[in-house]
Amino acid sequence: MRIHQISVFLENRAGQLAEITKVLAQNNIDLRAISIAETSDYGVLRMIVDDAERATSILLANGYILSMTPVLAAAVPDAPGGLAPVLGLLAQGQIDIEYMYSLFTHVENKAYMVFRISDEEKFQQLMEQNGMQLCSAQELGLKS
């Protein structure tokens, strides 16, 4: 139940994020999640969008350097402590978290988290064994 994340490599200068979001908006691409990591020289913009393949084509045509990465999304209760059981399963399974961030989407008392982890298959098994769910692209309103 992977979803596709777009990682765009940016110069560390004012206006870069505004330019990308403008290009996406002009092409009717809907952002579902966004995360930025930076160093002194460059930044990495990670995004989940409603149409990853189309967004990738548009960004490449506009000269951006990017990659697409498979990630997992999990539904957690949208309540205090809702994330703790999922993180507990990752710890129990000794699965490393490379990074994580939240989706903008909240539905029926659920929040959604994006995970890039060391062992996707083991995580999926632990989630299922404990009555928790990973989310499909369709559930999140994403194309592919």
N, CA, C and O atoms as CSV, one atom per row, in Angstrom:
chain,resi,resn,atom,element,x,y,z
A,1,MET,N,N,0.814,-1.191,0.000
A,1,MET,CA,C,0.000,0.000,0.000
A,1,MET,C,C,0.856,1.252,0.000
A,1,MET,O,O,0.661,2.167,0.801
A,2,ARG,N,N,1.784,1.267,-0.897
A,2,ARG,CA,C,2.668,2.414,-1.016
A,2,ARG,C,C,1.958,3.579,-1.692
A,2,ARG,O,O,1.032,3.403,-2.484
A,3,ILE,N,N,2.421,4.762,-1.353
A,3,ILE,CA,C,2.028,5.954,-2.079
A,3,ILE,C,C,3.309,6.605,-2.584
A,3,ILE,O,O,4.402,6.248,-2.144
A,4,HIS,N,N,3.185,7.548,-3.494
A,4,HIS,CA,C,4.368,8.165,-4.094
A,4,HIS,C,C,4.608,9.556,-3.523
A,4,HIS,O,O,3.712,10.398,-3.465
A,5,GLN,N,N,5.830,9.757,-3.112
A,5,GLN,CA,C,6.290,11.046,-2.607
A,5,GLN,C,C,7.215,11.654,-3.649
A,5,GLN,O,O,8.026,10.953,-4.255
A,6,ILE,N,N,7.092,12.942,-3.852
A,6,ILE,CA,C,8.015,13.660,-4.734
A,6,ILE,C,C,8.990,14.425,-3.850
A,6,ILE,O,O,8.582,15.176,-2.964
A,7,SER,N,N,10.274,14.230,-4.098
A,7,SER,CA,C,11.323,14.981,-3.395
A,7,SER,C,C,11.981,15.912,-4.409
A,7,SER,O,O,12.530,15.460,-5.413
A,8,VAL,N,N,11.922,17.204,-4.141
A,8,VAL,CA,C,12.492,18.211,-5.031
A,8,VAL,C,C,13.697,18.823,-4.333
A,8,VAL,O,O,13.619,19.202,-3.164
A,9,PHE,N,N,14.805,18.917,-5.047
A,9,PHE,CA,C,16.025,19.493,-4.494
A,9,PHE,C,C,16.061,20.974,-4.855
A,9,PHE,O,O,15.976,21.352,-6.023
A,10,LEU,N,N,16.189,21.795,-3.823
A,10,LEU,CA,C,16.084,23.241,-3.992
A,10,LEU,C,C,17.348,23.962,-3.563
A,10,LEU,O,O,18.039,23.540,-2.636
A,11,GLU,N,N,17.639,25.057,-4.251
A,11,GLU,CA,C,18.663,25.970,-3.764
A,11,GLU,C,C,18.137,26.584,-2.475
A,11,GLU,O,O,16.934,26.788,-2.316
A,12,ASN,N,N,19.037,26.870,-1.573
A,12,ASN,CA,C,18.636,27.495,-0.314
A,12,ASN,C,C,18.595,29.009,-0.514
A,12,ASN,O,O,19.492,29.739,-0.091
A,13,ARG,N,N,17.508,29.459,-1.180
A,13,ARG,CA,C,17.326,30.898,-1.431
A,13,ARG,C,C,15.848,31.251,-1.308
A,13,ARG,O,O,14.968,30.419,-1.525
A,14,ALA,N,N,15.609,32.477,-0.963
A,14,ALA,CA,C,14.232,32.961,-0.794
A,14,ALA,C,C,13.443,32.808,-2.087
A,14,ALA,O,O,13.954,33.079,-3.173
A,15,GLY,N,N,12.207,32.374,-1.962
A,15,GLY,CA,C,11.310,32.309,-3.102
A,15,GLY,C,C,11.190,30.954,-3.781
A,15,GLY,O,O,10.273,30.747,-4.576
A,16,GLN,N,N,12.092,30.029,-3.486
A,16,GLN,CA,C,12.054,28.723,-4.137
A,16,GLN,C,C,10.742,27.989,-3.879
A,16,GLN,O,O,10.134,27.464,-4.811
A,17,LEU,N,N,10.310,27.949,-2.648
A,17,LEU,CA,C,9.083,27.252,-2.305
A,17,LEU,C,C,7.869,27.932,-2.941
A,17,LEU,O,O,6.951,27.257,-3.406
A,18,ALA,N,N,7.866,29.242,-2.960
A,18,ALA,CA,C,6.779,29.985,-3.596
A,18,ALA,C,C,6.698,29.664,-5.085
A,18,ALA,O,O,5.603,29.530,-5.631
A,19,GLU,N,N,7.845,29.540,-5.744
A,19,GLU,CA,C,7.864,29.234,-7.179
A,19,GLU,C,C,7.263,27.858,-7.455
A,19,GLU,O,O,6.457,27.700,-8.372
A,20,ILE,N,N,7.654,26.874,-6.668
A,20,ILE,CA,C,7.149,25.512,-6.881
A,20,ILE,C,C,5.647,25.445,-6.625
A,20,ILE,O,O,4.906,24.871,-7.422
A,21,THR,N,N,5.203,26.023,-5.531
A,21,THR,CA,C,3.775,25.953,-5.231
A,21,THR,C,C,2.960,26.713,-6.283
A,21,THR,O,O,1.828,26.328,-6.577
A,22,LYS,N,N,3.516,27.777,-6.847
A,22,LYS,CA,C,2.834,28.512,-7.911
A,22,LYS,C,C,2.701,27.648,-9.162
A,22,LYS,O,O,1.635,27.605,-9.775
A,23,VAL,N,N,3.771,26.964,-9.541
A,23,VAL,CA,C,3.734,26.077,-10.712
A,23,VAL,C,C,2.690,24.982,-10.504
A,23,VAL,O,O,1.914,24.681,-11.411
A,24,LEU,N,N,2.672,24.391,-9.321
A,24,LEU,CA,C,1.689,23.338,-9.039
A,24,LEU,C,C,0.265,23.898,-9.079
A,24,LEU,O,O,-0.630,23.275,-9.651
A,25,ALA,N,N,0.055,25.058,-8.481
A,25,ALA,CA,C,-1.275,25.680,-8.462
A,25,ALA,C,C,-1.751,26.005,-9.877
A,25,ALA,O,O,-2.911,25.767,-10.212
A,26,GLN,N,N,-0.868,26.544,-10.699
A,26,GLN,CA,C,-1.226,26.887,-12.077
A,26,GLN,C,C,-1.649,25.659,-12.877
A,26,GLN,O,O,-2.382,25.772,-13.860
A,27,ASN,N,N,-1.187,24.496,-12.455
A,27,ASN,CA,C,-1.502,23.246,-13.145
A,27,ASN,C,C,-2.519,22.400,-12.389
A,27,ASN,O,O,-2.699,21.217,-12.677
A,28,ASN,N,N,-3.184,23.025,-11.415
A,28,ASN,CA,C,-4.263,22.383,-10.663
A,28,ASN,C,C,-3.823,21.093,-9.954
A,28,ASN,O,O,-4.571,20.117,-9.899
A,29,ILE,N,N,-2.614,21.105,-9.420
A,29,ILE,CA,C,-2.098,19.990,-8.622
A,29,ILE,C,C,-2.347,20.338,-7.159
A,29,ILE,O,O,-1.975,21.415,-6.691
A,30,ASP,N,N,-2.983,19.408,-6.443
A,30,ASP,CA,C,-3.357,19.643,-5.053
A,30,ASP,C,C,-2.319,19.031,-4.109
A,30,ASP,O,O,-2.053,17.830,-4.165
A,31,LEU,N,N,-1.745,19.852,-3.254
A,31,LEU,CA,C,-0.821,19.372,-2.232
A,31,LEU,C,C,-1.594,18.669,-1.128
A,31,LEU,O,O,-2.595,19.197,-0.644
A,32,ARG,N,N,-1.144,17.485,-0.722
A,32,ARG,CA,C,-1.773,16.753,0.377
A,32,ARG,C,C,-0.871,16.707,1.603
A,32,ARG,O,O,-1.348,16.521,2.723
A,33,ALA,N,N,0.441,16.876,1.391
A,33,ALA,CA,C,1.406,16.934,2.496
A,33,ALA,C,C,2.657,17.620,1.981
A,33,ALA,O,O,2.963,17.582,0.789
A,34,ILE,N,N,3.373,18.248,2.902
A,34,ILE,CA,C,4.612,18.926,2.528
A,34,ILE,C,C,5.557,18.910,3.726
A,34,ILE,O,O,5.140,19.090,4.870
A,35,SER,N,N,6.821,18.692,3.439
A,35,SER,CA,C,7.853,18.684,4.471
A,35,SER,C,C,9.126,19.239,3.854
A,35,SER,O,O,9.434,18.960,2.695
A,36,ILE,N,N,9.857,20.017,4.620
A,36,ILE,CA,C,11.098,20.598,4.119
A,36,ILE,C,C,12.230,20.265,5.075
A,36,ILE,O,O,12.112,20.445,6.287
A,37,ALA,N,N,13.329,19.777,4.513
A,37,ALA,CA,C,14.561,19.559,5.271
A,37,ALA,C,C,15.630,20.403,4.586
A,37,ALA,O,O,15.643,20.523,3.361
A,38,GLU,N,N,16.514,20.979,5.370
A,38,GLU,CA,C,17.510,21.838,4.742
A,38,GLU,C,C,18.890,21.651,5.341
A,38,GLU,O,O,19.063,21.198,6.472
A,39,THR,N,N,19.857,22.022,4.528
A,39,THR,CA,C,21.234,22.165,4.980
A,39,THR,C,C,21.603,23.607,4.654
A,39,THR,O,O,20.751,24.380,4.216
A,40,SER,N,N,22.837,23.966,4.857
A,40,SER,CA,C,23.221,25.351,4.560
A,40,SER,C,C,23.218,25.636,3.061
A,40,SER,O,O,23.079,26.791,2.659
A,41,ASP,N,N,23.368,24.606,2.225
A,41,ASP,CA,C,23.482,24.816,0.778
A,41,ASP,C,C,22.216,24.513,-0.017
A,41,ASP,O,O,21.977,25.143,-1.047
A,42,TYR,N,N,21.398,23.560,0.440
A,42,TYR,CA,C,20.226,23.178,-0.339
A,42,TYR,C,C,19.136,22.660,0.598
A,42,TYR,O,O,19.370,22.406,1.780
A,43,GLY,N,N,17.959,22.515,0.040
A,43,GLY,CA,C,16.838,21.964,0.781
A,43,GLY,C,C,16.229,20.811,0.014
A,43,GLY,O,O,16.401,20.695,-1.199
A,44,VAL,N,N,15.521,19.965,0.726
A,44,VAL,CA,C,14.759,18.885,0.101
A,44,VAL,C,C,13.300,19.095,0.469
A,44,VAL,O,O,12.927,19.039,1.641
A,45,LEU,N,N,12.491,19.332,-0.532
A,45,LEU,CA,C,11.062,19.493,-0.369
A,45,LEU,C,C,10.420,18.143,-0.658
A,45,LEU,O,O,10.532,17.615,-1.764
A,46,ARG,N,N,9.746,17.591,0.346
A,46,ARG,CA,C,9.024,16.328,0.161
A,46,ARG,C,C,7.540,16.643,0.099
A,46,ARG,O,O,7.011,17.377,0.934
A,47,MET,N,N,6.868,16.069,-0.915
A,47,MET,CA,C,5.446,16.373,-1.113
A,47,MET,C,C,4.668,15.112,-1.452
A,47,MET,O,O,5.169,14.202,-2.112
A,48,ILE,N,N,3.441,15.088,-0.982
A,48,ILE,CA,C,2.445,14.147,-1.471
A,48,ILE,C,C,1.423,15.018,-2.192
A,48,ILE,O,O,0.911,15.981,-1.620
A,49,VAL,N,N,1.128,14.685,-3.435
A,49,VAL,CA,C,0.168,15.448,-4.232
A,49,VAL,C,C,-0.901,14.505,-4.768
A,49,VAL,O,O,-0.743,13.285,-4.743
A,50,ASP,N,N,-1.980,15.086,-5.247
A,50,ASP,CA,C,-3.082,14.251,-5.730
A,50,ASP,C,C,-2.752,13.488,-7.009
A,50,ASP,O,O,-3.368,12.456,-7.273
A,51,ASP,N,N,-1.805,13.959,-7.807
A,51,ASP,CA,C,-1.425,13.285,-9.053
A,51,ASP,C,C,0.096,13.366,-9.204
A,51,ASP,O,O,0.620,14.279,-9.841
A,52,ALA,N,N,0.792,12.402,-8.610
A,52,ALA,CA,C,2.259,12.433,-8.546
A,52,ALA,C,C,2.914,12.359,-9.920
A,52,ALA,O,O,3.894,13.063,-10.164
A,53,GLU,N,N,2.405,11.534,-10.816
A,53,GLU,CA,C,3.025,11.406,-12.134
A,53,GLU,C,C,2.911,12.703,-12.930
A,53,GLU,O,O,3.879,13.143,-13.551
A,54,ARG,N,N,1.750,13.301,-12.910
A,54,ARG,CA,C,1.553,14.565,-13.631
A,54,ARG,C,C,2.396,15.676,-13.003
A,54,ARG,O,O,3.025,16.458,-13.717
A,55,ALA,N,N,2.410,15.745,-11.676
A,55,ALA,CA,C,3.216,16.768,-10.994
A,55,ALA,C,C,4.699,16.597,-11.317
A,55,ALA,O,O,5.411,17.579,-11.527
A,56,THR,N,N,5.154,15.359,-11.354
A,56,THR,CA,C,6.562,15.090,-11.677
A,56,THR,C,C,6.894,15.602,-13.075
A,56,THR,O,O,7.913,16.263,-13.273
A,57,SER,N,N,6.037,15.299,-14.034
A,57,SER,CA,C,6.265,15.765,-15.410
A,57,SER,C,C,6.314,17.285,-15.479
A,57,SER,O,O,7.179,17.854,-16.145
A,58,ILE,N,N,5.394,17.933,-14.796
A,58,ILE,CA,C,5.326,19.401,-14.800
A,58,ILE,C,C,6.580,19.995,-14.162
A,58,ILE,O,O,7.177,20.924,-14.708
A,59,LEU,N,N,6.975,19.467,-13.020
A,59,LEU,CA,C,8.158,20.008,-12.336
A,59,LEU,C,C,9.432,19.776,-13.149
A,59,LEU,O,O,10.288,20.658,-13.218
A,60,LEU,N,N,9.563,18.599,-13.763
A,60,LEU,CA,C,10.732,18.337,-14.617
A,60,LEU,C,C,10.756,19.297,-15.802
A,60,LEU,O,O,11.816,19.808,-16.162
A,61,ALA,N,N,9.604,19.547,-16.408
A,61,ALA,CA,C,9.518,20.472,-17.542
A,61,ALA,C,C,9.883,21.895,-17.142
A,61,ALA,O,O,10.287,22.698,-17.983
A,62,ASN,N,N,9.737,22.204,-15.850
A,62,ASN,CA,C,10.093,23.532,-15.345
A,62,ASN,C,C,11.507,23.584,-14.768
A,62,ASN,O,O,11.880,24.561,-14.118
A,63,GLY,N,N,12.294,22.530,-15.007
A,63,GLY,CA,C,13.705,22.544,-14.654
A,63,GLY,C,C,14.056,22.112,-13.243
A,63,GLY,O,O,15.198,22.300,-12.822
A,64,TYR,N,N,13.136,21.548,-12.507
A,64,TYR,CA,C,13.430,21.115,-11.143
A,64,TYR,C,C,14.084,19.738,-11.141
A,64,TYR,O,O,13.781,18.894,-11.984
A,65,ILE,N,N,14.972,19.526,-10.196
A,65,ILE,CA,C,15.619,18.232,-9.994
A,65,ILE,C,C,14.832,17.516,-8.907
A,65,ILE,O,O,14.635,18.054,-7.817
A,66,LEU,N,N,14.383,16.295,-9.206
A,66,LEU,CA,C,13.522,15.612,-8.248
A,66,LEU,C,C,13.665,14.103,-8.344
A,66,LEU,O,O,14.312,13.573,-9.247
A,67,SER,N,N,13.052,13.437,-7.402
A,67,SER,CA,C,12.941,11.979,-7.430
A,67,SER,C,C,11.582,11.609,-6.853
A,67,SER,O,O,10.979,12.370,-6.097
A,68,MET,N,N,11.113,10.414,-7.229
A,68,MET,CA,C,9.884,9.879,-6.626
A,68,MET,C,C,10.292,8.710,-5.746
A,68,MET,O,O,11.098,7.865,-6.135
A,69,THR,N,N,9.714,8.682,-4.548
A,69,THR,CA,C,10.054,7.683,-3.545
A,69,THR,C,C,8.781,7.031,-3.035
A,69,THR,O,O,7.797,7.719,-2.764
A,70,PRO,N,N,8.789,5.701,-2.899
A,70,PRO,CA,C,7.628,5.075,-2.270
A,70,PRO,C,C,7.674,5.283,-0.757
A,70,PRO,O,O,8.719,5.132,-0.124
A,71,VAL,N,N,6.528,5.629,-0.198
A,71,VAL,CA,C,6.382,5.794,1.250
A,71,VAL,C,C,5.082,5.120,1.664
A,71,VAL,O,O,4.275,4.741,0.814
A,72,LEU,N,N,4.880,4.972,2.957
A,72,LEU,CA,C,3.656,4.396,3.497
A,72,LEU,C,C,2.888,5.462,4.253
A,72,LEU,O,O,3.476,6.380,4.825
A,73,ALA,N,N,1.583,5.336,4.252
A,73,ALA,CA,C,0.745,6.226,5.050
A,73,ALA,C,C,-0.098,5.370,5.980
A,73,ALA,O,O,-0.628,4.332,5.582
A,74,ALA,N,N,-0.212,5.813,7.207
A,74,ALA,CA,C,-0.995,5.084,8.199
A,74,ALA,C,C,-2.030,6.011,8.812
A,74,ALA,O,O,-1.765,7.186,9.065
A,75,ALA,N,N,-3.220,5.460,9.048
A,75,ALA,CA,C,-4.265,6.200,9.751
A,75,ALA,C,C,-4.042,6.028,11.243
A,75,ALA,O,O,-3.785,4.924,11.722
A,76,VAL,N,N,-4.141,7.125,11.967
A,76,VAL,CA,C,-4.031,7.085,13.424
A,76,VAL,C,C,-5.206,7.868,13.999
A,76,VAL,O,O,-5.725,8.771,13.342
A,77,PRO,N,N,-5.630,7.535,15.214
A,77,PRO,CA,C,-6.717,8.315,15.810
A,77,PRO,C,C,-6.317,9.790,15.925
A,77,PRO,O,O,-5.214,10.114,16.364
A,78,ASP,N,N,-7.226,10.666,15.527
A,78,ASP,CA,C,-6.981,12.105,15.632
A,78,ASP,C,C,-7.362,12.549,17.042
A,78,ASP,O,O,-8.363,13.231,17.259
A,79,ALA,N,N,-6.521,12.133,17.992
A,79,ALA,CA,C,-6.753,12.400,19.415
A,79,ALA,C,C,-5.393,12.395,20.114
A,79,ALA,O,O,-4.429,11.846,19.580
A,80,PRO,N,N,-5.306,12.991,21.285
A,80,PRO,CA,C,-4.039,12.962,22.018
A,80,PRO,C,C,-3.549,11.520,22.191
A,80,PRO,O,O,-4.296,10.648,22.635
A,81,GLY,N,N,-2.302,11.291,21.838
A,81,GLY,CA,C,-1.706,9.963,21.966
A,81,GLY,C,C,-2.002,9.035,20.815
A,81,GLY,O,O,-1.592,7.875,20.857
A,82,GLY,N,N,-2.700,9.493,19.779
A,82,GLY,CA,C,-3.083,8.635,18.664
A,82,GLY,C,C,-1.918,8.053,17.895
A,82,GLY,O,O,-2.034,6.961,17.339
A,83,LEU,N,N,-0.811,8.747,17.849
A,83,LEU,CA,C,0.362,8.280,17.113
A,83,LEU,C,C,1.186,7.274,17.912
A,83,LEU,O,O,1.904,6.462,17.328
A,84,ALA,N,N,1.090,7.319,19.222
A,84,ALA,CA,C,1.944,6.496,20.095
A,84,ALA,C,C,1.881,4.997,19.796
A,84,ALA,O,O,2.937,4.364,19.751
A,85,PRO,N,N,0.708,4.391,19.588
A,85,PRO,CA,C,0.684,2.947,19.304
A,85,PRO,C,C,1.435,2.569,18.021
A,85,PRO,O,O,2.092,1.528,17.974
A,86,VAL,N,N,1.342,3.405,16.985
A,86,VAL,CA,C,2.050,3.115,15.735
A,86,VAL,C,C,3.561,3.205,15.962
A,86,VAL,O,O,4.314,2.349,15.499
A,87,LEU,N,N,3.993,4.230,16.666
A,87,LEU,CA,C,5.433,4.355,16.960
A,87,LEU,C,C,5.892,3.218,17.866
A,87,LEU,O,O,7.027,2.754,17.752
A,88,GLY,N,N,5.021,2.767,18.762
A,88,GLY,CA,C,5.344,1.622,19.608
A,88,GLY,C,C,5.559,0.360,18.793
A,88,GLY,O,O,6.454,-0.429,19.095
A,89,LEU,N,N,4.743,0.160,17.755
A,89,LEU,CA,C,4.925,-1.010,16.880
A,89,LEU,C,C,6.249,-0.933,16.138
A,89,LEU,O,O,6.943,-1.940,15.994
A,90,LEU,N,N,6.600,0.250,15.670
A,90,LEU,CA,C,7.889,0.419,14.993
A,90,LEU,C,C,9.044,0.091,15.939
A,90,LEU,O,O,10.005,-0.571,15.548
A,91,ALA,N,N,8.943,0.555,17.179
A,91,ALA,CA,C,9.987,0.263,18.173
A,91,ALA,C,C,10.033,-1.235,18.479
A,91,ALA,O,O,11.106,-1.837,18.528
A,92,GLN,N,N,8.854,-1.824,18.683
A,92,GLN,CA,C,8.773,-3.260,18.977
A,92,GLN,C,C,9.405,-4.085,17.860
A,92,GLN,O,O,10.112,-5.057,18.128
A,93,GLY,N,N,9.155,-3.704,16.621
A,93,GLY,CA,C,9.702,-4.422,15.479
A,93,GLY,C,C,11.117,-4.012,15.129
A,93,GLY,O,O,11.692,-4.522,14.168
A,94,GLN,N,N,11.685,-3.098,15.897
A,94,GLN,CA,C,13.026,-2.559,15.645
A,94,GLN,C,C,13.156,-2.063,14.206
A,94,GLN,O,O,14.132,-2.345,13.509
A,95,ILE,N,N,12.142,-1.318,13.792
A,95,ILE,CA,C,12.104,-0.745,12.452
A,95,ILE,C,C,12.514,0.718,12.557
A,95,ILE,O,O,11.904,1.494,13.291
A,96,ASP,N,N,13.543,1.080,11.823
A,96,ASP,CA,C,14.052,2.454,11.846
A,96,ASP,C,C,13.157,3.387,11.041
A,96,ASP,O,O,12.674,3.031,9.967
A,97,ILE,N,N,12.947,4.571,11.569
A,97,ILE,CA,C,12.214,5.620,10.860
A,97,ILE,C,C,13.248,6.543,10.222
A,97,ILE,O,O,14.027,7.184,10.927
A,98,GLU,N,N,13.258,6.611,8.894
A,98,GLU,CA,C,14.143,7.542,8.208
A,98,GLU,C,C,13.604,8.956,8.354
A,98,GLU,O,O,14.348,9.891,8.650
A,99,TYR,N,N,12.285,9.101,8.139
A,99,TYR,CA,C,11.596,10.354,8.392
A,99,TYR,C,C,10.100,10.090,8.375
A,99,TYR,O,O,9.642,9.046,7.909
A,100,MET,N,N,9.345,11.057,8.893
A,100,MET,CA,C,7.885,10.985,8.877
A,100,MET,C,C,7.325,12.399,8.929
A,100,MET,O,O,7.985,13.329,9.393
A,101,TYR,N,N,6.109,12.541,8.448
A,101,TYR,CA,C,5.405,13.816,8.502
A,101,TYR,C,C,3.923,13.536,8.326
A,101,TYR,O,O,3.535,12.424,7.970
A,102,SER,N,N,3.098,14.539,8.574
A,102,SER,CA,C,1.653,14.317,8.512
A,102,SER,C,C,1.067,14.802,7.188
A,102,SER,O,O,1.594,15.709,6.543
A,103,LEU,N,N,-0.031,14.171,6.808
A,103,LEU,CA,C,-0.824,14.618,5.671
A,103,LEU,C,C,-1.793,15.683,6.145
A,103,LEU,O,O,-2.133,15.728,7.327
A,104,PHE,N,N,-2.243,16.537,5.244
A,104,PHE,CA,C,-3.228,17.547,5.588
A,104,PHE,C,C,-4.586,16.912,5.865
A,104,PHE,O,O,-5.403,17.492,6.579
A,105,THR,N,N,-4.834,15.736,5.314
A,105,THR,CA,C,-6.131,15.072,5.360
A,105,THR,C,C,-6.486,14.582,6.761
A,105,THR,O,O,-5.669,13.964,7.444
A,106,HIS,N,N,-7.706,14.868,7.172
A,106,HIS,CA,C,-8.287,14.342,8.414
A,106,HIS,C,C,-9.704,13.909,8.070
A,106,HIS,O,O,-10.499,14.706,7.573
A,107,VAL,N,N,-10.019,12.641,8.336
A,107,VAL,CA,C,-11.338,12.111,8.002
A,107,VAL,C,C,-11.852,11.270,9.164
A,107,VAL,O,O,-11.124,10.438,9.706
A,108,GLU,N,N,-13.097,11.490,9.540
A,108,GLU,CA,C,-13.766,10.650,10.546
A,108,GLU,C,C,-12.882,10.352,11.759
A,108,GLU,O,O,-12.665,9.191,12.108
A,109,ASN,N,N,-12.383,11.390,12.385
A,109,ASN,CA,C,-11.558,11.260,13.589
A,109,ASN,C,C,-10.247,10.523,13.357
A,109,ASN,O,O,-9.687,9.940,14.286
A,110,LYS,N,N,-9.758,10.547,12.128
A,110,LYS,CA,C,-8.469,9.939,11.808
A,110,LYS,C,C,-7.537,11.016,11.276
A,110,LYS,O,O,-7.951,11.914,10.543
A,111,ALA,N,N,-6.294,10.909,11.653
A,111,ALA,CA,C,-5.231,11.708,11.063
A,111,ALA,C,C,-4.365,10.735,10.269
A,111,ALA,O,O,-4.446,9.524,10.476
A,112,TYR,N,N,-3.550,11.245,9.377
A,112,TYR,CA,C,-2.745,10.372,8.531
A,112,TYR,C,C,-1.284,10.791,8.597
A,112,TYR,O,O,-0.955,11.975,8.517
A,113,MET,N,N,-0.417,9.797,8.746
A,113,MET,CA,C,1.019,10.025,8.827
A,113,MET,C,C,1.720,9.331,7.671
A,113,MET,O,O,1.327,8.235,7.271
A,114,VAL,N,N,2.755,9.965,7.135
A,114,VAL,CA,C,3.588,9.399,6.085
A,114,VAL,C,C,4.873,8.901,6.739
A,114,VAL,O,O,5.476,9.599,7.554
A,115,PHE,N,N,5.285,7.688,6.374
A,115,PHE,CA,C,6.488,7.082,6.936
A,115,PHE,C,C,7.430,6.612,5.839
A,115,PHE,O,O,7.000,5.985,4.871
A,116,ARG,N,N,8.689,6.908,5.987
A,116,ARG,CA,C,9.759,6.283,5.204
A,116,ARG,C,C,10.533,5.490,6.243
A,116,ARG,O,O,11.157,6.062,7.137
A,117,ILE,N,N,10.489,4.153,6.120
A,117,ILE,CA,C,11.045,3.277,7.154
A,117,ILE,C,C,11.951,2.222,6.542
A,117,ILE,O,O,12.016,2.072,5.322
A,118,SER,N,N,12.646,1.497,7.401
A,118,SER,CA,C,13.635,0.518,6.945
A,118,SER,C,C,13.035,-0.809,6.495
A,118,SER,O,O,13.656,-1.503,5.690
A,119,ASP,N,N,11.858,-1.191,6.978
A,119,ASP,CA,C,11.286,-2.500,6.637
A,119,ASP,C,C,9.769,-2.373,6.458
A,119,ASP,O,O,9.001,-2.542,7.405
A,120,GLU,N,N,9.361,-2.075,5.234
A,120,GLU,CA,C,7.945,-1.849,4.947
A,120,GLU,C,C,7.097,-3.095,5.192
A,120,GLU,O,O,6.016,-3.011,5.774
A,121,GLU,N,N,7.588,-4.239,4.751
A,121,GLU,CA,C,6.825,-5.485,4.882
A,121,GLU,C,C,6.572,-5.830,6.351
A,121,GLU,O,O,5.458,-6.203,6.722
A,122,LYS,N,N,7.587,-5.708,7.167
A,122,LYS,CA,C,7.443,-6.003,8.598
A,122,LYS,C,C,6.462,-5.025,9.255
A,122,LYS,O,O,5.644,-5.421,10.086
A,123,PHE,N,N,6.551,-3.759,8.879
A,123,PHE,CA,C,5.646,-2.749,9.419
A,123,PHE,C,C,4.199,-3.085,9.054
A,123,PHE,O,O,3.309,-3.019,9.902
A,124,GLN,N,N,3.970,-3.444,7.795
A,124,GLN,CA,C,2.624,-3.785,7.351
A,124,GLN,C,C,2.093,-4.985,8.140
A,124,GLN,O,O,0.931,-4.985,8.544
A,125,GLN,N,N,2.914,-5.992,8.362
A,125,GLN,CA,C,2.498,-7.165,9.132
A,125,GLN,C,C,2.142,-6.786,10.569
A,125,GLN,O,O,1.118,-7.226,11.093
A,126,LEU,N,N,2.977,-5.980,11.201
A,126,LEU,CA,C,2.710,-5.555,12.575
A,126,LEU,C,C,1.422,-4.743,12.671
A,126,LEU,O,O,0.640,-4.907,13.608
A,127,MET,N,N,1.214,-3.881,11.707
A,127,MET,CA,C,-0.013,-3.075,11.706
A,127,MET,C,C,-1.236,-3.992,11.617
A,127,MET,O,O,-2.176,-3.855,12.400
A,128,GLU,N,N,-1.222,-4.922,10.667
A,128,GLU,CA,C,-2.358,-5.825,10.483
A,128,GLU,C,C,-2.596,-6.685,11.719
A,128,GLU,O,O,-3.740,-6.871,12.134
A,129,GLN,N,N,-1.525,-7.211,12.310
A,129,GLN,CA,C,-1.636,-8.061,13.499
A,129,GLN,C,C,-2.232,-7.313,14.683
A,129,GLN,O,O,-2.801,-7.930,15.584
A,130,ASN,N,N,-2.107,-5.999,14.687
A,130,ASN,CA,C,-2.587,-5.189,15.804
A,130,ASN,C,C,-3.831,-4.376,15.460
A,130,ASN,O,O,-4.170,-3.420,16.158
A,131,GLY,N,N,-4.510,-4.762,14.377
A,131,GLY,CA,C,-5.766,-4.131,14.016
A,131,GLY,C,C,-5.649,-2.700,13.554
A,131,GLY,O,O,-6.609,-1.936,13.652
A,132,MET,N,N,-4.488,-2.323,13.051
A,132,MET,CA,C,-4.272,-0.967,12.537
A,132,MET,C,C,-4.145,-1.046,11.028
A,132,MET,O,O,-3.923,-2.120,10.470
A,133,GLN,N,N,-4.287,0.091,10.373
A,133,GLN,CA,C,-4.293,0.038,8.920
A,133,GLN,C,C,-3.307,0.985,8.271
A,133,GLN,O,O,-3.056,2.090,8.753
A,134,LEU,N,N,-2.747,0.513,7.149
A,134,LEU,CA,C,-2.030,1.387,6.239
A,134,LEU,C,C,-3.050,1.873,5.225
A,134,LEU,O,O,-4.070,1.217,5.008
A,135,CYS,N,N,-2.794,2.983,4.620
A,135,CYS,CA,C,-3.758,3.595,3.717
A,135,CYS,C,C,-3.339,3.393,2.268
A,135,CYS,O,O,-2.154,3.384,1.936
A,136,SER,N,N,-4.327,3.234,1.432
A,136,SER,CA,C,-4.080,3.142,-0.006
A,136,SER,C,C,-4.141,4.539,-0.615
A,136,SER,O,O,-4.663,5.478,-0.012
A,137,ALA,N,N,-3.595,4.653,-1.824
A,137,ALA,CA,C,-3.669,5.921,-2.543
A,137,ALA,C,C,-5.119,6.327,-2.757
A,137,ALA,O,O,-5.466,7.501,-2.631
A,138,GLN,N,N,-5.964,5.358,-3.080
A,138,GLN,CA,C,-7.372,5.658,-3.326
A,138,GLN,C,C,-8.039,6.205,-2.079
A,138,GLN,O,O,-8.819,7.153,-2.166
A,139,GLU,N,N,-7.750,5.625,-0.911
A,139,GLU,CA,C,-8.339,6.095,0.333
A,139,GLU,C,C,-7.981,7.551,0.609
A,139,GLU,O,O,-8.764,8.292,1.202
A,140,LEU,N,N,-6.792,7.949,0.172
A,140,LEU,CA,C,-6.325,9.311,0.390
A,140,LEU,C,C,-6.692,10.252,-0.749
A,140,LEU,O,O,-6.337,11.430,-0.721
A,141,GLY,N,N,-7.398,9.741,-1.747
A,141,GLY,CA,C,-7.803,10.571,-2.884
A,141,GLY,C,C,-6.676,10.896,-3.830
A,141,GLY,O,O,-6.671,11.955,-4.458
A,142,LEU,N,N,-5.692,9.969,-3.941
A,142,LEU,CA,C,-4.534,10.177,-4.811
A,142,LEU,C,C,-4.678,9.337,-6.063
A,142,LEU,O,O,-5.245,8.245,-6.024
A,143,LYS,N,N,-4.172,9.840,-7.164
A,143,LYS,CA,C,-4.116,9.064,-8.402
A,143,LYS,C,C,-2.812,8.291,-8.408
A,143,LYS,O,O,-1.733,8.881,-8.381
A,144,SER,N,N,-2.910,6.990,-8.442
A,144,SER,CA,C,-1.769,6.065,-8.413
A,144,SER,C,C,-0.829,6.246,-7.251
A,144,SER,O,O,0.158,5.519,-7.137
